[in-house]
Amino acid sequence: MQYNDIAEFLAGYGIFVSGAAAVTNRLRNGIALSSDVLSLMKSALVIGVPLARGIFENLDGGPDALYLHHYRQANFLLDRAAFCLAGFLEENGYRSIPIPASQIIDWENQRGHLSHKLFAVYAGLGWIGRNNLLVCSKYGSRLRLATVLTEAEFPVYPKMQEFSCGKCRACIDACPARAIADEPENFNHKGCYSKIREMTKERRIPQYICGICIKVCHPDGRTKET
């Protein structure tokens, strides 16, 4: 199977951001699936939907009902596309597993079956920014992601992008939890989660979302200054 077949299939669902990464032994260690089926998976197909910039520009200090609806619709679209892509691959003879966009299996550590953003980096879609989210030059941190693991292999996998936030510290200055540091590996996960729980409770938002660091992330306008 060629990757063009995947891209063409996804375009039918309105998905125009995607990439493929090889499922290496190192990456397998971070996937919460049966070792028997996981050993069969050769590639991770990562798909992305950019959230509307206007949704974030409308935010006033935290998440609101409009952002919540937009967020859920993006997840629904991604989950539907991943579900159907897995079916398409299986019809062509490749066992596949669609991983939902936002399904938490470890609430204490805020982890799902795998890290979509990590696979997105290996698929060449962007880099992990200071805000601990995937950042890409076109959409900043506005991409929602889902992943399909599959037996299918592709002849060429893209090159990983290097960290490209440069001198930009907009997310550090904007973070209401003060959870973001200069080095991505020093991101304060617990501080971020605690603040999000507080904010969503105060605003009566039934989903742990924030959006403040995403609002200020515009690398397409800042990379020339780095």
C-alpha positions as CSV (number, residue, x, y, z in Angstrom):
1,M,0.0,0.0,0.0
2,Q,1.2,3.5,-0.8
3,Y,0.8,6.5,1.5
4,N,-1.0,8.4,-1.2
5,D,-3.9,5.8,-0.8
6,I,-4.1,6.8,2.9
7,A,-4.0,10.6,2.1
8,E,-6.7,10.2,-0.5
9,F,-8.9,8.2,1.8
10,L,-8.6,10.7,4.6
11,A,-9.4,13.6,2.3
12,G,-12.8,12.1,1.9
13,Y,-13.3,12.8,5.6
14,G,-12.0,16.3,5.5
15,I,-8.6,15.3,7.0
16,F,-5.7,17.0,5.3
17,V,-3.0,16.8,8.0
18,S,-1.5,13.3,8.4
19,G,1.8,11.4,8.6
20,A,3.3,8.0,9.1
21,A,5.8,6.8,11.6
22,A,7.6,3.5,12.0
23,V,6.6,1.7,15.2
24,T,10.0,1.0,16.7
25,N,10.7,-1.0,19.8
26,R,11.4,2.2,21.7
27,L,7.9,3.5,20.8
28,R,6.2,0.2,21.5
29,N,7.3,0.5,25.2
30,G,5.0,3.5,25.6
31,I,1.9,1.8,24.1
32,A,-0.7,0.3,26.5
33,L,-1.9,-2.6,24.4
34,S,-1.5,-6.4,24.3
35,S,2.1,-7.3,23.5
36,D,0.9,-10.0,21.1
37,V,-1.0,-7.6,18.9
38,L,1.4,-4.8,19.4
39,S,4.2,-6.9,18.0
40,L,2.3,-7.0,14.7
41,M,2.0,-3.3,14.3
42,K,4.6,-1.8,11.9
43,S,3.3,1.8,11.4
44,A,1.5,4.6,13.2
45,L,-0.7,6.8,11.0
46,V,-1.3,10.1,12.8
47,I,-4.1,12.3,11.7
48,G,-4.8,15.9,12.7
49,V,-7.6,18.4,12.6
50,P,-6.7,22.1,13.3
51,L,-9.0,23.9,15.7
52,A,-10.2,27.3,14.5
53,R,-8.0,30.2,15.6
54,G,-11.0,32.4,16.2
55,I,-12.2,29.9,18.9
56,F,-9.1,30.6,20.9
57,E,-9.1,34.4,20.3
58,N,-12.5,34.4,21.8
59,L,-11.3,32.9,25.1
60,D,-11.2,35.2,28.1
61,G,-8.9,33.8,30.7
62,G,-10.0,30.2,30.3
63,P,-12.2,27.7,28.5
64,D,-15.8,28.4,27.6
65,A,-18.8,26.5,26.2
66,L,-18.0,27.3,22.6
67,Y,-14.4,26.0,22.9
68,L,-15.8,22.8,24.6
69,H,-18.2,22.2,21.7
70,H,-15.5,22.8,19.1
71,Y,-13.1,20.5,20.9
72,R,-15.6,17.7,21.1
73,Q,-16.6,18.0,17.4
74,A,-12.9,17.8,16.4
75,N,-12.5,14.7,18.5
76,F,-15.6,13.2,17.0
77,L,-14.3,13.8,13.5
78,L,-10.9,12.3,14.3
79,D,-12.4,9.3,15.9
80,R,-14.7,8.7,13.0
81,A,-12.0,9.1,10.5
82,A,-9.6,6.8,12.4
83,F,-12.3,4.2,12.8
84,C,-13.0,4.2,9.1
85,L,-9.3,4.3,8.2
86,A,-8.7,1.2,10.3
87,G,-11.6,-0.5,8.4
88,F,-10.1,0.5,5.1
89,L,-6.7,-0.9,6.0
90,E,-8.3,-4.2,7.3
91,E,-10.2,-4.6,4.1
92,N,-6.9,-4.4,2.3
93,G,-5.4,-7.1,4.5
94,Y,-3.7,-5.1,7.2
95,R,-4.7,-5.6,10.9
96,S,-5.2,-2.2,12.4
97,I,-6.1,-0.5,15.7
98,P,-7.7,3.0,15.9
99,I,-6.7,4.9,19.0
100,P,-9.2,7.6,20.1
101,A,-8.3,11.2,20.1
102,S,-9.1,11.8,23.8
103,Q,-9.5,8.6,25.8
104,I,-7.7,8.6,29.2
105,I,-6.9,5.3,30.8
106,D,-4.6,6.7,33.6
107,W,-6.2,9.8,35.1
108,E,-3.5,10.4,37.7
109,N,-0.8,10.8,35.0
110,Q,-3.2,12.0,32.2
111,R,-2.2,9.2,29.8
112,G,-4.1,7.4,27.0
113,H,-3.2,4.2,25.2
114,L,-0.4,6.1,23.5
115,S,1.0,9.6,23.1
116,H,-0.5,11.0,19.9
117,K,1.8,14.0,20.0
118,L,4.9,11.8,20.3
119,F,4.0,9.8,17.3
120,A,3.1,13.0,15.5
121,V,6.7,14.2,16.1
122,Y,8.1,10.9,14.6
123,A,5.7,11.4,11.7
124,G,7.2,14.7,10.9
125,L,4.2,16.8,11.8
126,G,5.9,19.1,14.3
127,W,7.8,19.2,17.6
128,I,7.0,19.2,21.3
129,G,6.9,22.8,22.4
130,R,7.5,24.4,25.8
131,N,3.8,24.0,26.5
132,N,4.1,20.2,26.3
133,L,1.9,20.1,23.2
134,L,2.7,19.4,19.6
135,V,3.6,22.6,17.8
136,C,3.7,22.9,14.0
137,S,4.7,26.0,12.0
138,K,1.3,26.3,10.3
139,Y,-1.2,25.7,13.1
140,G,0.8,26.3,16.3
141,S,-0.6,24.0,19.0
142,R,-4.1,23.9,17.5
143,L,-4.0,20.4,16.1
144,R,-6.1,17.7,17.7
145,L,-4.8,14.2,16.9
146,A,-5.7,10.6,16.6
147,T,-3.6,7.6,15.6
148,V,-4.2,4.3,13.8
149,L,-1.7,1.5,14.4
150,T,-1.4,-0.9,11.5
151,E,0.5,-3.8,10.0
152,A,1.0,-1.8,6.8
153,E,4.5,-0.5,6.1
154,F,5.4,2.5,4.0
155,P,8.7,2.8,2.0
156,V,9.6,6.3,3.2
157,Y,9.0,7.8,6.7
158,P,9.4,11.5,7.1
159,K,12.3,13.1,9.0
160,M,11.6,14.3,12.5
161,Q,11.5,18.1,13.0
162,E,13.8,19.7,15.6
163,F,12.6,21.9,18.5
164,S,11.7,25.2,16.8
165,C,10.2,27.4,19.5
166,G,13.4,29.4,19.5
167,K,13.2,32.4,21.9
168,C,9.4,32.6,22.0
169,R,8.1,32.4,25.6
170,A,4.5,33.5,25.0
171,C,3.1,30.3,26.5
172,I,5.3,30.6,29.6
173,D,4.0,34.2,30.2
174,A,0.4,33.3,29.6
175,C,0.1,30.0,31.5
176,P,-2.3,30.6,34.5
177,A,-0.7,27.6,36.3
178,R,2.9,28.7,35.8
179,A,3.4,25.1,34.7
180,I,5.5,25.9,31.6
181,A,9.3,26.1,31.6
182,D,12.0,27.0,29.1
183,E,12.8,23.3,28.6
184,P,9.8,21.1,27.6
185,E,11.0,18.3,29.8
186,N,10.5,20.5,32.8
187,F,6.8,21.0,32.2
188,N,4.8,20.7,35.5
189,H,2.1,18.2,34.6
190,K,0.6,18.1,38.0
191,G,0.4,21.9,38.3
192,C,-1.2,22.1,34.9
193,Y,-3.8,19.4,35.7
194,S,-4.6,21.0,39.1
195,K,-5.2,24.4,37.5
196,I,-7.4,22.9,34.7
197,R,-9.5,21.1,37.3
198,E,-10.0,24.4,39.2
199,M,-10.8,26.4,36.0
200,T,-13.3,23.9,34.6
201,K,-15.1,23.6,37.9
202,E,-15.4,27.3,38.3
203,R,-16.6,27.7,34.7
204,R,-18.9,24.6,34.7
205,I,-17.0,23.1,31.8
206,P,-17.5,19.2,31.9
207,Q,-14.1,18.5,30.2
208,Y,-10.6,19.1,31.4
209,I,-9.5,21.7,28.9
210,C,-7.8,25.1,29.1
211,G,-6.7,26.6,25.8
212,I,-4.7,29.6,27.1
213,C,-1.2,28.4,25.9
214,I,-2.8,27.4,22.6
215,K,-4.2,30.8,22.1
216,V,-0.8,32.5,22.2
217,C,1.1,29.9,20.1
218,H,1.7,31.4,16.6
219,P,5.0,30.0,15.5
220,D,4.3,30.9,11.9
221,G,4.7,34.6,12.9
222,R,7.6,34.1,15.2
223,T,10.1,31.7,13.7
224,K,11.9,34.4,11.8
225,E,12.6,36.1,15.1
226,T,14.3,33.0,16.7
